[in-house]
Amino acid sequence: MRVLVTGINGQLGHDVAEVLKIKGFEVTGTGTTDNYSGIARLNPYPDEYLRMDITDADDVRKVFMKVQPDVVVHCAGWTAVDKAEDIENRDAVYRVNVDGTRYIADMCSRIDAKLIFISTDYVFDGHGSIPWKPDSKEFAPLNYYGFTKLKGEEAVSSLLKRFFVLRISWVYGINGGNFVRTMLKLADSHNTLRVVDDQIGTPGYSRDIADLIADMCESDRYGFYHAANSGGYISWYDFACEIFRQAGKHVEVNPVSTEQYGVSAAARPSNSRLDMSKLEENGFSLLPDWKDALARYLKEVKDNGTD
């Protein structure tokens, strides 16, 4: 099975491409650089790398016609949430998250390829305490990033019947910056840290999400899904405390509200709880416990010297 993975220079795309290759898929990865620029632990990695500008419809068409993928995993996107709020960036954000996704969905339709589109809980309003269900239509993004991801979802569902929209949250992985890496770095220079305790969700280890995506590549149980690690809902404060405990770092962590911490350019949801029961209902496995995932990630960081 030929799989095209967009955005493999990024955090999730890297792990998706690597997991798929390990599982025996024929993998072509794409990115905006001329050559693959992420961590390479398999040789060759991936089977093929192609430069592709997803905001250029003709560029997308050429790559699709060359690769002729059976499945496309669309991980590429504008993910700098705060920078997306800047007026001068908004056209670029829209081109990447909406136009680019539409071009990819259109080509999937033309060659009859299955599409797995990576989205976010930011499409919801982030209020309340009830976990968001995958098929909920209570959309009200708090920020421009969430707005564009919602528009990307709409493009996918309007153009295709064979698609997965997979919403994820609090993602961290070996190939890129993330909350865990930030906490570990701050621990080297700070004895005390403030971390918000009124934003609730569950971390998602990109390696575990990639395993789920590999299963979806071979499934026809299409639709909207949510994925994060299991083990219950926590705050960023809880997550930070567990990071330092497992890493053996002696840092005093003080819980503060979002308001006390300070306003960011983009509003953040207080409720990032994702209802993941649809996975089991449709024959997929829930992701492992978040504490177990964190332990495996910290070991991966240590073993690969990427801390």
VEXZALUM-834116 format. One record per residue: x, y, z of N, C-alpha, C in turn; residue in one letter. Coordinates in steps of 0.001 Angstrom, whole numbers, plus 500000, padded with zeros to 6 digits. Example, Ala and Ser with C-alpha at 12.3 -4.5 7.8 and 13.67 -1.06 7.14 Angstrom:
// residues 2
513190494310507800512300495500507800513200496700507800A 512850497750507080513670498940507140512900500030507870S 
END
This chain:
// residues 307
500837498803500000500000500000500000500873501247500000M 500606502159499065501378503390498965500708504488499792R 501483505092500689500957506139501560501781507407501366V 501088508503501132501720509818501048501479510541502361L 502550510969503030502453511666504306502940513089504112V 502068514070504334502487515464504228503062515926505569T 503985516879505498504524517474506721505416516558507523G 506256515750506841507060514795507618508267515447508305I 508531516709508023509577517404508775509070517835510152N 507786517675510397507197518067511664507106516930512656G 506501517226513782506472516310514919505663515038514638Q 504387515199514269503543514035514024503881513372512696L 504084514180511652504383513613510342505600512707510381G 506617513111511145507825512285511291507482510910511814H 506724510857512913506419509566513528505466508744512676D 504536509398511994503631508665511109504424507971510008V 505311508713509353506106508130508275506970506988508783A 507579507166509954508456506130510490507679504879510882E 506549505051511564505737503900511967505213503150510746V 504746503901509743504235503247508540505322502444507841L 506520502994507797507606502260507138507946500992507912K 507997501088509229508278499916510056507227498825509831I 505983499246509614504882498302509429504771497789507997K 505682498210507135505741497644505794505019498403504705G 504551499608504988503929500427503958505011501055503066F 504638501377501842505519502127500946505239503603501197E 506220504328501731505985505673502244506701506737501414V 505923507721500981506491508942500392506138510083501321T 507141510838501723506911511981502585507113513273501830G 506388514310502228506560515608501595506761516692502643T 507415517762502217507640518917503074507971520116502215G 508181521249502842508443522478502087509924522682501796T 510800521891502431512234522002502172512640521106501013T 513775521405500409514241520607499276514602519188499700D 515120519047500913515509517739501423514882517509502789N 514740516238503167514185515911504476515038516543505573Y 514408517224506536515168517973507542514896517526508978S 514186516416509157513915515942510505514936514921510965G 514654514300512098515525513252512633515391512013511758I 516490511436511335516465510242510499517086509066511244A 516265508073511544516782506905512253516659505639511437R 515965505720510307515871504593509395516583504967508113L 517191504008507468517961504297506267517481503405505124N 516926503916504021516641505341503840515362505748504572P 515227507025504842514041507520505524513524508767504849Y 512315508793504393511449507619504184511844506908502908P 510944506142502275511298505507501000511576506567499944D 510807507647500002510987508748499055510568510045499723E 511310511118499455510943512444499960510803513382498775Y 509690514126498766509444515078497700509084516434498289L 509620517479497681509206518815498081507815519086497529R 506903519594498365505566519930497891505041521126498661M 504611522133497918503967523308498494502468523067498432D 501846522795499572500433522437499550499538523612499186I 500093524843499199499284526005498806499312526245497297T 500020525389496579500125525483495123499391524284494527D 498204524514493976497372523423493470498091522608492405A 498866523265491546499569522556490481500679521694491051D 501353522193492074502404521420492737501812520170493387D 500690520327494041500010519188494669499621518162493614V 499059518628492502498644517715491427499827516914490889R 500945517578490665502121516894490113502610515796491051K 502671516088492359503140515083493318502172513911493379V 500893514191493420499896513113493487499951512229492237F 500103512824491080500144512031489858501407511194489781M 502484511695490372503736510933490397503640509756491365K 503119510003492576503111508992493633501946508023493482V 500784508506493056499568507684492962499300506950494282Q 499146507698495381498980507051496686497616506374496839P 497594505314497630496335504681498020495716505420499197D 496598505955500073496172506681501272497034507926501412V 496411509012501851497144510241502159496909510578503627V 498000510796504358497907511251505749498374512698505763V 497418513594505981497704515032505859498027515621507232H 499337515650507536499821516186508814500292517629508690C 500551518094507472501083519441507289500048520488507679A 500524521581508223499613522665508576500343523780509290G 499684524924509377500199526039510176499782525769511614W 500741525530512502500431525169513888500917526199514907T 501515527298514441501955528360515354500720529177515740A 500069528751516820498749529274517186498776530777517449V 499737531257518211499795532683518526500130533521517295D 501051533060516468501421533806515268500264533865514271K 499368532887514347498212532886513446497273534050513728A 497363534635514927496505535764515279496961537071514629E 498230537142514230498747538364513611498054538605512272D 497568539806512083496851540138510857497690539858509617I 499004540165509705499851539995508514500069538516508170E 499762537606509118499951536172508857498680535470508396N 497546536125508524496281535405508358496064534856506954R 496471535582505947496339535058504589497155533784504418D 498365533786504955499231532615504847498648531428505623A 498124531697506805497514530631507607496345530007506856V 495516530847506250494355530350505513494793529528504301Y 495809529996503616496281529266502431496764527873502813R 497459527775503938497995526477504359496891525568504894V 496139526046505878495196525178506583493888524938505841N 493503525862504977492224525711504272492452525391502795V 493092526315502068493307526081500637494149524833500395D 495238524688501159496101523522500984495360522223501246G 494547522210502292493771521010502605492751520727501507T 492146521778500964491182521593499875491866521008498635R 493048521491498303493762520955497142494071519469497327Y 494472519111498547494803517714498826493553516843498768I 492460517318499364491210516551499322490709516399497890A 490848517443497091490411517385495698491194516330494920D 492508516270495144493310515270494437492998513862494935M 492696513722496214492284512408496742491017511949496027C 490104512891495808488864512572495102489149512149493661S 490071512852493011490356512578491604490989511211491388R 491859510778492327492541509492492132491982508400493031I 490885508704493746490208507759494629491129507256495741D 491812508196496400492666507859497542491928508171498841A 492185507391499840491652507633501179492443508767501832K 491764509642502593492444510751503260492254510672504764L 493363510825505490493336510971506949493834512381507248I 492923513232507717493230514633507957493383514875509453F 494487515473509844494760515741511246494200517100511638I 493314517109512643492706518350513096492912518511514600S 492082519297515250492345519738516616491060519972517390T 491153519900518713490007520240519558489713521737519514D 490607522521518943490401523970518874489230524360517963Y 488640523387517271487463523708516466486236523951517352V 486310523509518627485217523728519567485454525019520353F 484472525390521198484608526672521900485458526581523164D 485804525362523597486713525204524722486123525492526081G 484801525609526174484164525910527454483558524644528070H 483129524758529322482457523662529999483412522617530518G 482867521442530840483685520354531380483317519001530774S 482369518986529848481951517735529215482886517431528044I 483412516201527967484303515856526848483611516027525498P 484350516545524549483816516777523205483699515459522458W 482533515210521877482321514000521093482731514250519639K 483251513231518964483746513423517591482699513951516615P 481448513553516795480412513961515858479619515176516328D 480108515846517370479473517073517840479598518162516779S 478556518971516650478578520091515706478614521436516432K 478987521417517703479027522649518495480327523404518238E 480515523823516996481748524488516606481689525979516934F 482748526464517546482874527894517836484332528166518212A 485242528124517232486674528272517543486985529560518281P 487895529457519259488292530607520060489357531457519376L 490029530899518392491136531620517759491168531330516261N 492023532061515554492046531957514099492574530605513641Y 493520530058514361494024528713514037492875527711514040Y 492065527720515106490937526804515189489939527024514067G 489716528283513705488807528619512610489275527999511303F 490575528111511009491074527580509746491074526056509733T 491315525431510877491260523968510919489830523468510710K 488860524202511237487467523852511012487128523966509525L 487587525029508884487353525186507454488033524064506667K 489186523606507144489847522470506510489009521206506630G 488430520985507816487548519838508016486373519890507044E 485802521068506891484646521230506008485020520929504561E 486215521316504156486667521028502796486780519522502580A 487341518838503555487508517380503457486157516680503363V 485247516996504286483962516291504338483059516623503151S 483273517783502533482441518154501386482929517523500096S 484207517161500018484777516642498779484922515120498753L 484914514501499942485234513075500017484204512280500808L 484119510995500484483356510042501293484296509130502072K 485470508871501513486455507990502154487475508865502893R 487115509272504110488015510135504871487897509873506360F 488986510169507045489017510257508505489416511680508862F 488696512298509777489164513525510419489535513128511836V 490816513235512156491323512819513459491746514042514252L 490973514378515281491301515522516132492180515053517286R 493257515779517518494214515425518558494486516649519430I 495157516441520562495433517565521465496738517336522223S 497354518436522642498529518418523520499607517457523006W 499940517572521736500825516591521096502295516862521417V 503030515792521629504482515896521801505139514684521160Y 506351514887520636507076513809519983508550514140519894G 509310513228519307510760513331519303511278514388518325I 510491514695517287510998515528516202510383516926516249N 510800517716517228510287519084517288510106519590518699G 509728520864518814509491521461520116508124521086520647G 508013521002521970506747520650522596506801520994524079N 505698520814524779505600521167526190506590520390527048F 506741519104526782507658518285527597509084518786527443V 509487519003526237510854519484525981511080520855526615R 510052521714526550510159523045527157510334522942528664T 509546522084529310509648521911530764511034521385531157M 511536520434530415512850519873530732513949520922530582L 513825521762529564514813522816529367514740523858530467K 513525524240530854513360525224531918513865524707533260L 513778523410533458514236522817534718515736522995534917A 516464523183533834517915523375533933518285524773534417D 517336525712534354517657527090534722516698527693535752S 515668526938536148514683527448537097514438526452538224H 514354526968539428513980526130540572512477526139540803N 511818527180540287510386527346540469509746527740539141T 508586527161538867507860527467537644506372527635537944L 505714528471537162504264528600537237503651527913536014R 502640527084536261501988526366535167500481526417535383V 499732526652534307498284526814534446497615525506534845V 496606525633535709495894524451536174494411524470535835D 493976525426535004492558525502534648492305525221533167D 493294524668532484493116524149531128493251522630531224Q 492179521925530885492109520487531137492014519708529832I 492808518639529739492772517777528562493579516517528815G 494158515963527761495024514793527872496137514897526845T 497381514628527228498472514667526253498313513575525197P 498929513816524043498947512820522976500364512601522483G 500930511434522757502272511092522306502199510746520820Y 502949511447519998502821511311518556503094509889518061S 503935509165518777504219507782518383502970506913518507R 502214507116519580500991506348519789499909506763518793D 499833508065518498498880508536517493499228507940516134I 500511507828515839500950507254514569500533505796514439A 500581505045515533500124503646515503498646503573515140D 497853504474515704496433504523515379496225504865513910L 496972505830513414496846506227512011497196505068511082I 498192504270511449498544503094510642497365502130510556A 496646501963511656495456501102511643494365501711510756D 494227503037510804493207503693509988493520503564508499M 494785503484508146495159503321506744494550502053506148C 494321501053506979493794499779506495492327499575506852E 491677500635507316490286500544507748489353501312506818S 488086500894506804487065501639506067485993502187507008D 486322502278508300485376502824509275485558504335509328R 485154504996508270485430506407508068484621507303509007Y 485065508566509105484340509547509896485248510382510762G 484649510999511769485346511890512684485730511122513950F 486978511298514395487477510605515580488301511555516440Y 488425511193517714489291511909518647490339510948519194H 491553511457519396492626510615519914493576511400520798A 493809510868521975494859511312522890495155510094523755A 496175510172524552496449509030525424495350508878526464N 495159507674526930494145507396527940494723507659529331S 493932507374530367494415507563531730493774508723532459G 492796509357531827492074510432532503492485511822532046G 491680512791532414491909514185532046492722514889533124Y 493659515717532689494573516385533611494751517840533186I 495419518612534026495770519988533678497223520034533217S 497595521167532631499003521360532281499875521301533533W 499359521771534645500087521699535921500346520242536295Y 499311519403536200499480517975536503500532517352535591D 500476517721534324501411517162533348502836517574533695F 503044518839534029504379519327534374504929518594535596A 504089518408536600504530517708537812504984516291537487C 504252515609536626504617514237536272505873514197535422E 506053515186534558507284515265533762508502515348534674I 508447516253535653509593516423536545509791515208537443F 508689514577537854508813513383538697509516512266537934R 509059512009536706509653510912535942511077511238535498Q 511356512510535245512689512906534784513670513096535937A 513176513021537174514036513209538331514518514639538497G 513685515598538083514034517012538193513374517604539441K 514141518344540211513627518935541447513236520391541187H 511983520560540793511456521879540458510157522083541227V 510020523221541841508769523558542508507803524122541463E 506654523467541318505677523887540314504477524498541028V 504179525734540718503060526443541347501895526553540367N 500699526060540763499538526163539884498985527579539850P 498661528058538653498061529381538493496949529286537463V 496044530248537504494985530305536506495529530882535202S 494779530688534137495169531268532853495274532782532967T 494350533375533695494362534833533877495596535279534643E 495962534528535679497151534868536459498426534692535641Q 498427533689534779499627533415533990499906534538532995Y 498843535105532450499021536176531472498371535841530147G 497831536824529513497097536627528274498061536355527119V 497744535343526321498519535056525120497801535662523919S 498479535717522799497884536315521601496626535575521177A 496656534252521281495505533428520919494848532874522172A 493535532954522241492802532388523373492967530875523376A 493148530306524568493301528859524725492045528266525369R 491636527059524953490453526434525539490719525953526968P 489741526155527835489849525583529183489442524116529173S 488639523734528194488175522353528095488670521718526798N 489746520938526920490275520180525780490020518687525965S 489024518348526774488692516945527000488102516352525721R 488671515262525264488196514592524061487565513254524423L 486361513025523943485688511737524112486228510793523039D 486895509734523475487561508835522530486867507484522395M 485654507375522934484950506094522941484636505577521539S 484525506476520569484205506047519200485300505153518626K 486528505321519099487609504462518619487290502998518896L 486998502686520149486684501298520519485406500816519832E 484435501698519716483168501325519081483366500884517641E 484433501366517004484690501052515606485906500160515401N 486315499470516461487343498450516326488773498914516460G 488984500184516831490337500679517061490682500577518552F 491962500505518837492408500447520231492586501851520788S 492234502027522061492535503282522728494040503422522877L 494523504651522881495952504875523077496341504527524511L 497593504139524744498038503770526096497930504922527082P 498061504586528363497998505564529448499040506666529239D 498667507897529551499554509043529283500833508994530101W 500785508417531304502005508313532103502972507315531475K 502439506220530960503271505240530263503869505859529002D 503050506631528280503526507287527065504657508260527380A 504500509018528445505537509970528845506837509250529171L 506741508121529881507943507357530232508663506874528979A 507901506409527985508520505939526746509153507094525973R 508500508253526006509058509415525318510366509856525972Y 510384509938527301511607510358527993512752509393527717L 512449508101527613513477507120527286513958507323525860K 513025507618524954513394507865523555514307509076523449E 513964510138524176514801511336524171516199511018524678V 516289510259525762517595509912526348518398509013525406K 517739507993524846518432507040523991518947507669522705D 518245508689522226518614509306520954519391510593521100N 519657510996522357520450512172522594519842513428522039G 518479513549522121517817514709521542517237515619522605T 517697515494523867517173516351524919517839517721524888D 
END
